């Protein structure tokens, strides 16, 4: 007779089975897929939202391009994903479908809060049916408009969504959140937050496990006229240069501390 334990044996065969402790293990496993992904962060400033992702280089033969994890859901809404790349792309396509439906019906761009609610339902649908599995991705959604200012939301694999001032997902999320909490983001412009986002991604990158990575950043705000775009090359290069310099300074400080001991 099969023994069913608290570690999931027997209770993790599909997303419709509860454990005696009230857990749905398939959803937790989807969360693990997100936690082993490259770090993604989003910062909400006074005039927009900045996204940054750490994209691990698994092969030198791959082209350097950001569109595996950064998406335009609509012209005014940006999305960044962490977790399984194909699952994130599926969510982005669903978001585009919802944005198109809304615009066709109301002749207006979909508000990011409405989009978040609809995508949360899309995520949750995969958590309560035996016909599929939970979505192995978390997504960060951001928008800026003159009437409501910047807005930022995150949806996790269970379909739960929250509004955020700043958030982080992926393997470096704990350290990234600690760094984000130190920032007074409501007083900072997007241009300042681009530099902070680059610094945080470089600071939380684990060089021992993943030596090579690409940094990609996008933003939506007053500087872009409310459109989600990749951060301009000049500003990106400046931010990445400052991030590398800050990392070297931290390494030098660590070396001095080791020598002092």
C-alpha positions as CSV (number, residue, x, y, z in Angstrom):
1,X,0.0,0.0,0.0
2,X,1.3,3.4,-1.0
3,X,2.3,5.7,2.0
4,X,1.4,9.3,1.7
5,X,3.6,11.7,3.5
6,X,3.8,15.4,4.2
7,X,6.5,15.9,1.6
8,X,3.9,15.4,-1.2
9,X,4.2,11.7,-2.0
10,X,0.8,10.6,-3.4
11,X,-0.7,14.1,-3.0
12,X,1.2,15.8,-5.8
13,X,0.0,13.9,-8.8
14,X,-2.3,16.7,-10.0
15,X,-3.4,20.2,-8.9
16,X,-6.9,19.1,-7.7
17,X,-5.6,17.0,-4.8
18,X,-5.3,18.4,-1.3
19,X,-2.9,17.1,1.3
20,X,-4.2,16.5,4.8
21,X,-2.3,19.7,5.8
22,X,-4.3,21.7,3.3
23,X,-1.6,22.1,0.8
24,X,-1.7,21.8,-3.0
25,X,1.8,20.6,-3.9
26,X,1.6,21.2,-7.6
27,X,1.2,25.0,-7.0
28,X,4.2,24.9,-4.6
29,X,6.3,23.1,-7.3
30,X,5.4,25.9,-9.8
31,X,6.6,28.4,-7.2
32,X,9.9,26.5,-7.1
33,X,10.3,26.9,-10.8
34,X,10.0,30.6,-10.3
35,X,12.5,30.6,-7.4
36,X,15.2,28.9,-9.5
37,X,14.8,31.4,-12.3
38,X,17.0,34.5,-13.0
39,X,16.1,37.4,-10.8
40,X,13.5,39.9,-12.0
41,X,12.6,43.2,-10.2
42,X,10.3,46.1,-10.7
43,X,10.5,49.5,-9.1
44,X,7.7,52.0,-9.0
45,X,8.9,55.6,-8.8
46,X,7.2,59.0,-8.8
47,X,7.0,59.1,-12.6
48,X,6.9,55.5,-13.8
49,X,7.9,51.9,-13.4
50,X,11.3,50.3,-14.2
51,X,11.8,46.6,-14.9
52,X,15.1,44.7,-14.8
53,X,15.9,41.0,-15.4
54,X,18.9,38.8,-15.0
55,X,19.1,36.5,-17.9
56,X,21.5,33.6,-17.5
57,X,23.7,32.8,-20.5
58,X,23.4,29.0,-21.0
59,X,25.2,29.0,-24.4
60,X,27.6,31.3,-26.1
61,X,25.7,30.5,-29.3
62,X,22.5,32.2,-28.2
63,X,21.8,35.7,-29.5
64,X,21.5,38.5,-26.9
65,X,17.9,39.6,-27.0
66,X,15.5,40.5,-24.2
67,X,12.1,39.3,-25.5
68,X,12.1,36.0,-23.8
69,X,11.2,37.6,-20.5
70,X,10.2,41.2,-21.3
71,X,6.9,41.8,-23.1
72,X,4.7,44.5,-24.4
73,X,1.2,43.4,-23.5
74,X,-0.2,46.6,-24.9
75,X,1.6,49.8,-25.8
76,X,1.0,51.2,-22.3
77,X,1.6,48.0,-20.2
78,X,4.9,46.2,-19.7
79,X,5.3,42.7,-18.4
80,X,8.4,40.9,-17.1
81,X,8.3,37.1,-16.2
82,X,10.3,34.8,-14.0
83,X,10.1,31.0,-14.2
84,X,9.6,28.8,-17.3
85,X,10.2,31.0,-20.3
86,X,7.5,29.3,-22.4
87,X,4.9,29.6,-19.6
88,X,5.7,33.3,-19.3
89,X,5.2,33.8,-23.1
90,X,1.9,32.0,-22.8
91,X,0.8,34.5,-20.1
92,X,1.9,37.4,-22.2
93,X,-0.1,36.2,-25.2
94,X,-3.2,35.7,-23.0
95,X,-2.6,39.3,-21.7
96,X,-2.5,40.6,-25.3
97,X,-5.8,38.8,-26.1
98,X,-7.4,40.4,-23.0
99,X,-6.1,43.8,-23.9
100,X,-7.5,43.4,-27.5
101,X,-10.9,42.3,-26.2
102,X,-11.1,45.3,-23.8
103,X,-10.2,47.8,-26.5
104,X,-12.6,46.3,-29.0
105,X,-15.4,46.5,-26.4
106,X,-14.7,49.8,-24.7
107,X,-12.6,51.7,-27.3
108,X,-10.0,52.4,-24.6
109,X,-6.7,50.9,-23.4
110,X,-7.1,48.2,-20.7
111,X,-6.2,49.5,-17.2
112,X,-3.4,47.4,-15.7
113,X,-5.5,46.7,-12.6
114,X,-8.3,45.1,-14.8
115,X,-5.6,43.2,-16.8
116,X,-4.1,41.9,-13.6
117,X,-7.5,40.7,-12.3
118,X,-8.2,38.9,-15.6
119,X,-4.8,37.2,-15.7
120,X,-5.1,36.2,-12.1
121,X,-8.2,34.3,-13.1
122,X,-6.2,32.7,-16.0
123,X,-3.5,31.6,-13.5
124,X,-6.1,30.2,-11.0
125,X,-7.9,28.3,-13.7
126,X,-4.9,26.1,-14.1
127,X,-4.8,25.4,-10.3
128,X,-8.3,23.9,-10.0
129,X,-8.6,21.7,-13.0
130,X,-7.1,18.2,-13.8
131,X,-6.8,19.2,-17.5
132,X,-3.5,21.1,-17.0
133,X,-0.9,22.1,-14.5
134,X,-0.2,25.4,-12.7
135,X,1.6,28.0,-14.6
136,X,5.3,27.8,-13.8
137,X,5.8,31.6,-13.9
138,X,5.3,34.8,-11.9
139,X,4.7,38.0,-13.8
140,X,5.2,41.7,-13.0
141,X,2.9,44.2,-14.7
142,X,3.4,48.0,-14.8
143,X,1.7,51.0,-16.3
144,X,1.9,54.8,-16.0
145,X,-0.7,57.4,-17.0
146,X,-1.2,61.1,-16.2
147,X,-4.5,60.4,-14.4
148,X,-3.4,57.7,-12.0
149,X,0.4,57.8,-12.1
150,X,2.5,54.6,-11.9
151,X,1.0,51.3,-11.0
152,X,2.7,48.0,-10.4
153,X,1.3,44.5,-9.8
154,X,2.6,40.9,-9.4
155,X,0.8,37.6,-10.0
156,X,2.2,34.4,-8.6
157,X,1.5,30.8,-9.9
158,X,-1.5,30.4,-7.6
159,X,-3.2,33.4,-9.2
160,X,-2.8,35.6,-6.2
161,X,-2.0,39.3,-7.1
162,X,-0.9,42.3,-5.1
163,X,-0.1,45.9,-5.9
164,X,3.5,46.9,-5.1
165,X,5.8,49.8,-4.7
166,X,8.7,47.5,-5.5
167,X,9.0,43.7,-5.9
168,X,11.4,41.0,-6.8
169,X,11.1,37.3,-7.9
170,X,13.6,34.6,-8.8
171,X,16.6,33.1,-7.2
172,X,17.9,36.4,-5.8
173,X,14.6,37.7,-4.5
174,X,15.4,37.9,-0.8
175,X,18.5,39.9,-1.2
176,X,16.8,42.1,-3.9
177,X,13.9,42.8,-1.6
178,X,16.2,43.9,1.2
179,X,17.9,46.3,-1.2
180,X,14.6,47.6,-2.6
181,X,13.3,48.3,0.9
182,X,16.2,50.7,1.5
183,X,15.0,52.9,-1.4
184,X,12.7,55.9,-1.1
185,X,11.1,55.1,-4.4
186,X,8.1,57.5,-4.2
187,X,10.6,60.4,-4.4
188,X,12.8,58.9,-7.1
189,X,12.5,59.4,-10.9
190,X,12.7,56.6,-13.4
191,X,16.1,57.6,-14.5
192,X,17.4,57.3,-10.9
193,X,15.6,53.9,-10.5
194,X,17.2,52.6,-13.7
195,X,20.6,53.0,-12.0
196,X,19.3,51.4,-8.8
197,X,17.8,48.5,-10.6
198,X,21.0,47.7,-12.5
199,X,23.0,47.9,-9.2
200,X,20.5,45.5,-7.4
201,X,20.6,42.9,-10.2
202,X,24.5,43.0,-10.2
203,X,24.6,42.9,-6.4
204,X,22.3,39.8,-6.1
205,X,23.8,37.8,-9.0
206,X,25.4,34.7,-7.7
207,X,28.7,34.5,-9.7
208,X,29.6,31.2,-8.1
209,X,26.6,29.4,-9.6
210,X,25.9,31.4,-12.7
211,X,29.0,33.1,-14.1
212,X,27.7,34.8,-17.2
213,X,24.4,36.7,-17.5
214,X,22.8,39.5,-19.5
215,X,21.0,42.4,-17.9
216,X,17.9,43.7,-19.6
217,X,15.9,46.7,-18.5
218,X,12.6,48.4,-19.7
219,X,10.4,51.2,-18.4
220,X,7.1,52.9,-18.7
221,X,6.5,56.4,-17.5
222,X,6.4,60.1,-18.2
223,X,9.8,59.9,-20.0
224,X,8.3,57.4,-22.5
225,X,5.0,59.2,-22.9
226,X,3.2,56.3,-21.1
227,X,4.6,53.7,-23.5
228,X,6.5,50.6,-22.4
229,X,9.9,50.6,-24.0
230,X,13.4,49.2,-23.5
231,X,15.6,51.6,-21.6
232,X,17.6,53.7,-24.1
233,X,21.2,52.5,-24.7
234,X,22.9,55.6,-23.4
235,X,21.1,55.4,-20.0
236,X,21.4,51.6,-19.9
237,X,25.2,51.8,-20.5
238,X,25.6,54.4,-17.8
239,X,23.6,52.4,-15.3
240,X,25.5,49.2,-16.0
241,X,28.8,50.9,-15.7
242,X,27.8,52.3,-12.3
243,X,26.5,48.9,-11.2
244,X,29.8,47.2,-12.1
245,X,31.8,49.9,-10.3
246,X,29.6,49.5,-7.1
247,X,30.1,45.7,-7.2
248,X,33.9,46.1,-7.5
249,X,33.9,48.5,-4.5
250,X,31.9,46.0,-2.5
251,X,34.4,43.3,-3.4
252,X,37.3,45.5,-2.4
253,X,35.7,46.2,1.0
254,X,35.2,42.5,1.6
255,X,38.9,41.8,0.8
256,X,39.9,44.5,3.3
257,X,37.7,43.0,5.9
258,X,39.2,39.6,5.4
259,X,42.7,40.9,5.7
260,X,41.8,42.8,8.9
261,X,40.5,39.6,10.4
